[in-house]
Amino acid sequence: VLDVNGLTTLAVAGAIAIDEYFEAAAVVVLLGLSEWLQHQATAKARHAIGAILELRPEGAELLSGEILSVEDVPVGSTVVVRPGAKVPLDGVVTRGESSVDCAALTGESVPVSKGVGDEVAAGTVNQAGFLEIQTTTTAENSTVAQLVRLVEQAQTQRSASEVLVDRFAKVYTPIVVLFAALLATVPWAVDPDNARDYFYMALTLLVVACPCALVISTPITYVCTLSVAARHNILVKGGAHLEQLGKMRTLAVDKTGTLTEGRFKLQAIEISDPAYNRGAFLQLVASVENCAAHPMAVDLVAAARREGVSLLDGQSISKLDTLPGEGIAAEVGGRTVLIGNRRLAARVGWEVTVDLTHTQANGEGGDAPAGGFGADWEQAGATVTWVGMEGQLIGIFAVMDAPRAEASETVGRLRELGVKLVMLTGDNKGAAAAVASAVGIEDARASLLPGMKVDMVQELKAGAGKGGVGMVGDGINDAPALAAADVGIAMGAAGAAMAMETADVLLMDSDLRKLALGVELGHLASLKIKQNIAISLVTKVAVLIATVAGFAFLGLAVVVDVGSMLAVTLNGMTVLSKSPPPRPKHRAGCAAHGDVSCGQRPATA
C-alpha cells in the first residue's frame, strides 16, 4: 500500500526528472515541516497517556532492606513504604499510619487516611508516615497494572468510523494513483507537445492521492479524547466504546452505590421473637453479614459495633450461601438463618403468618414509621430486611441509603444531552420511588432479579432505534446487565477486578458527575470526527478539481495537504481543553465534619 512517503518519493523523483528542482525541494521541506508540526501538536496527548503509564511502580523495599523489582516480590511479602514513595503493590497495612494520595488512580481530591488493616493500591503515593504493607497481589495482577494494560489496549482498539475511513482510503488512493499514471504516460503517445504539462499534473495528483488528513482525522480525535478521559479518571476501553457513548440515547442506572452513596444507616428494628432483644438480634444479623459481600453488610456490622454488640465466633458460622434476588442463608450453631428481602419473606410465608409486636425503633436514622411488616418503612424509602431461624421469623429491620449529592445535577445534565434515564434496582418499590423522586428520574423499575435487569436492558435496546443503550452500575452485581448493554459503565471501578473485565467504560472514582462528563466527551468526539472528515474531503476534492482544471501546482498541493493535516490535528486536540466538573463542596456531616458521607476523607495530621 502506498503511504505518504512512497507517494512523495515518486512526486519528488518525477519533479527532478523534468528539471523542476525547486518544486522537488519544496515538497521535501514541506513534508518534513508537516511531520514536525504534527509531532509537536500531538505531544500533549502523548503526555496525558504517558502520565497514566508512569503510575506503575518499578521497585519495592522489603522489610529486610533489600530492594527488588516489583515483578520479583511474591504475594504475602512485607514491604516498606517511606514518605513520598509509591506503594509498590496492592496490599494491607500491617504497621503504621499515614495519608495516601490516591488522586492519580481514583480521583480522590484529598489524601486518604490509612492505618493498620486498611487496603492500599499500587501506584498511590505515601504522603507523610511510615507504612509496612503485606502484599496481596503480584505486580502483574495489581490494580495499577490492570489499569495500565487497559490504557495500552485502548490505544489499539479501532472504532467503526476508523475502519470505514481506512476502507475508503484503500479505494481512493489506488484510483487516484492509477489516474495519475495514465496522465503521466498516455499523453506522450497522444499529445507529445503537451505531455510534459500532463506529467506535471500527474505529479500533483500523486500528492493529492495521499489521504493523510482523512486517515488521521478519526484516530487523532480518539487519542485526544481517551487521554483527557483518563486524565479525569474515566477509562474508556477504546474508540469503539467512546463512539457508543456518543450514540447513547437511553441509560439504565442501578440505584444502590450508583445513584445513592452505598452507605446504609440503620433506621429501626421490629422483633417478633420474645427470646431476642435488640442486642441479641443485632449480634445474629451482624455476625452473619460479616461473612457476606453485599453493599449493606459492612454498614450493618459497623452499626452493631457502635452499639457495643460483639460478634459471634467465626467458627459458629459454618456455611453461607447466596440466595439470588432474595438474600443469604447461613448455618449458625447448626441452625439455618435466613436474611433477605420481601421476596424471601413471601416465599417462606413470613409476611402473613407472624404478627410483629416487639418494636425497637429509634435506630441510627431516627424513628421508624408505624405499620406492620415494614410496609410503611418501604413507602418512606427504606430497604426492609427479614430475619428468621429454622423457618420462624425473628424480626425485621430497616436501613436507608441517601442519594448522592451530585445525583440530581448529573441526571439533569444527562437529560440536557438527550439521554433518557431508567432506574433498575432489586430494591423495593418504595425505596426506588423515593430515590427516583429525589434525583429526578421518572422511570423507576424495582424488585428486579439480576436476570430481570438483563431482560430490561434488552427491552430498552429493542425500543431504542438508532440510539444506543448504556448501563451503569458497580460492575460486580450488575455484570450481566453491563455486558448486555451497548456500552457498560462501572462506577468506582478502581480495585474491582470484575468491573475492569466486564465494563466498557470505567469511572475510577465514585463522582457521579464523571458519568455526564464521559457522555459529553463521547458527543464531542463524534462532532470533531465529523468535522475532521468534512475538512479532509472538502480540501481533497477542491485540490483535485483545481489540478484537473490546470490551476494547481505541486507546491500548492503539498501546502493544502499539510494544512488539512494540521487542521484536523488541531481540531481534534481541542478536546484536550475539556474541563471536569467542579468537585462538590463539603456539606454538613461529610468528612470535613467527621463523617464520610460525601466520599472525601480528610488526611491524617
GIFENVEN-V987396 format. One record per backbone hydrogen bond with DSSP energy under -1.0 kcal/mol. NH is the residue of the N-H (numbers start at 1). CO is the residue of the C=O. If there is no record, write none. Layout:
[[NH,CO] [NH,CO]]
This chain:
[[7,3] [8,4] [9,5] [10,6] [11,7] [12,8] [13,9] [14,10] [15,11] [16,12] [17,13] [18,14] [19,16] [20,15] [21,19] [24,20] [25,21] [26,22] [27,23] [28,24] [29,25] [30,26] [31,27] [32,28] [33,29] [34,30] [35,31] [36,32] [37,33] [38,34] [39,35] [40,36] [41,37] [42,38] [46,42] [47,43] [48,44] [49,45] [50,46] [51,47] [53,49] [54,50] [55,52] [56,53] [60,68] [62,66] [63,78] [65,62] [68,60] [70,58] [72,69] [73,70] [76,135] [77,74] [79,133] [80,61] [81,131] [84,126] [85,82] [87,124] [91,120] [92,134] [93,118] [94,132] [95,132] [98,114] [100,112] [101,125] [106,102] [107,103] [112,100] [114,98] [117,93] [118,115] [120,91] [123,87] [124,121] [125,101] [126,85] [127,99] [131,81] [132,95] [133,79] [134,92] [135,77] [136,90] [146,142] [147,143] [148,144] [149,145] [150,146] [151,147] [152,148] [153,149] [154,150] [155,151] [156,153] [163,159] [164,160] [165,161] [166,162] [167,163] [168,164] [169,165] [170,166] [172,168] [173,169] [175,171] [176,172] [177,173] [178,174] [179,175] [180,176] [181,177] [182,178] [183,179] [184,180] [185,181] [186,182] [188,185] [189,186] [190,186] [191,187] [194,191] [198,194] [199,195] [200,196] [201,197] [202,198] [203,199] [204,200] [205,201] [206,202] [207,203] [208,204] [209,205] [210,207] [212,210] [215,211] [216,212] [220,216] [222,218] [223,219] [224,220] [225,221] [226,222] [227,223] [228,224] [229,225] [230,226] [231,227] [233,230] [234,229] [235,506] [237,504] [238,236] [242,238] [243,239] [244,240] [245,241] [246,242] [247,243] [248,244] [249,468] [250,468] [251,420] [252,470] [253,422] [254,472] [258,255] [259,255] [260,255] [261,402] [265,400] [267,398] [268,398] [269,360] [270,396] [271,358] [272,394] [273,394] [276,273] [281,277] [282,278] [283,279] [284,280] [285,281] [286,282] [287,283] [288,284] [289,285] [290,286] [291,288] [292,289] [297,294] [300,296] [301,297] [302,298] [303,299] [304,300] [305,301] [306,302] [307,303] [308,305] [309,304] [316,313] [317,314] [318,331] [321,329] [323,327] [326,323] [327,323] [328,339] [329,321] [330,337] [331,319] [332,335] [333,316] [335,332] [337,330] [338,388] [339,328] [340,386] [341,326] [345,341] [346,342] [347,343] [348,344] [350,345] [358,271] [359,357] [360,269] [363,267] [363,366] [364,266] [365,266] [366,363] [375,372] [378,374] [379,375] [380,376] [381,378] [382,377] [383,399] [385,397] [386,340] [387,395] [388,338] [389,392] [390,336] [392,389] [394,387] [395,387] [396,270] [397,385] [398,268] [399,383] [400,265] [404,259] [407,404] [410,406] [411,407] [412,408] [413,409] [414,410] [415,411] [416,412] [417,413] [418,415] [419,414] [420,249] [422,251] [423,443] [424,253] [425,445] [432,428] [433,429] [434,430] [435,431] [436,432] [437,433] [438,434] [439,435] [440,436] [441,436] [445,423] [447,427] [448,425] [453,449] [454,450] [455,451] [456,452] [457,453] [458,454] [459,455] [460,456] [461,457] [462,458] [463,459] [467,464] [470,250] [471,487] [472,252] [473,489] [479,476] [482,478] [483,479] [484,480] [485,481] [486,469] [487,469] [489,471] [490,505] [491,473] [492,509] [493,507] [496,493] [500,496] [501,497] [502,498] [503,499] [504,488] [505,488] [506,235] [507,490] [508,233] [514,511] [515,512] [517,513] [518,514] [519,515] [520,516] [521,517] [522,518] [523,519] [524,520] [525,521] [526,522] [527,523] [528,524] [529,525] [530,526] [531,527] [532,528] [533,529] [534,530] [535,531] [536,532] [537,533] [538,534] [539,535] [540,536] [541,537] [542,538] [543,539] [544,540] [545,541] [546,542] [547,543] [548,544] [549,545] [550,547] [551,546] [552,546] [557,553] [558,554] [559,555] [560,556] [561,557] [562,558] [563,559] [564,560] [565,561] [566,562] [567,563] [568,564] [569,565] [570,566] [571,567] [572,568] [573,569] [575,572] [576,573] [577,574] [578,575] [590,587] [593,590] [594,591] [595,590] [599,596]]
